[in-house]
């Protein structure tokens, strides 16, 4: 009997026990795909648009000054030049965040063209030309305020140093009596817009000169949304938002 049991144990050891545990199978892991987000104010798109915008607006302002210096009966060629520049501007594709300023610029161009067409036809113009110029100034300020616009560093420009002739008169002399004057004491300022138009009066619609960012000016008074300023050689009025006081 013992021999039989021993033989049975030896047979079990020889045969072994079949494996019953299955090894896990590795599952392939797919790479995670991160969706691309379209930036409506990407630096590259804004740089490209600002460059094209500045080029067109520079030529538009030049053509606008020429139109303002032309007799009404001879405005046809000046109007055609304005229409050509306006059509070129309409072909620009602004980034989404610049669309509002772009539309305002286009509207100001059409309003200015309509004003000069009325002037050539000897029809009432009203404030259409002045309103168009003010609308364009606000649109340019909106473009300049877009993300990534270089901050003006006017203080590093040597031309921004106030001229000695604009230094306020000393008031510490006991014998001097202040003289009443209608002109306010000037304050130093600098043109902060990329460019702005200078007008002869606070209500005139014909610009007499284009001033560029960084130009040093003296500021006197505010009237009808325009500032009375003086440059080294000119005296006139510009849009209120075009000047930064020091």
ZISULWO-V768254 format. One line per field, one symbol per residue. psi: psi as a letter, one per 30 degrees, with the letter a starting at -180 (. if undefined). burial: I if it has 24 or more other C-alpha atoms within 12 Angstrom, else O. A space follows every 50 residues. Layout:
psi: ???
burial: ???
This chain:
psi: eeeeeeeeeeeeeeelkkkfkkkkkkkkkkkkjjkkkjjfhkeeeeeeee eeeeeeeeeeeeeeeeefgkkefgfeeeeeeeeeeeeeeffkjllefgee eeeeeeeeeeeeeeeeeeeeghlkebgeeeeeeeeeeeeeeeefflkfkk kkifffkfffkkkffgkkkkggjefkkkkkkfklklkklkjflellkkle lfflfjkflkklkfkklkkdlkkhglkjlkafflkaklkeffkkk.
burial: OOOOOOOOOOOOOOOOOOOOOOOOOOOOOOOOOOOOOOOOIOOOIIOOII OOIIOIIIIIIIIIIIIIOOOOOOIOOIIOIIIOIIOOIIOIOIIOOIOO IIIIIIIIIIIIIIIIIOIIOOOOOOOIIIIIIIIIIIIIIIIIOIOOOO OOOIOOOOOIOIOOOOOOOOOOOOOOOOOOOOOOOIIIIIIIIIIIIIIO IIIIIIIIIIIIIIIIIIIIIOOOIIIIIIIOOOOIIIIIIIIIOO
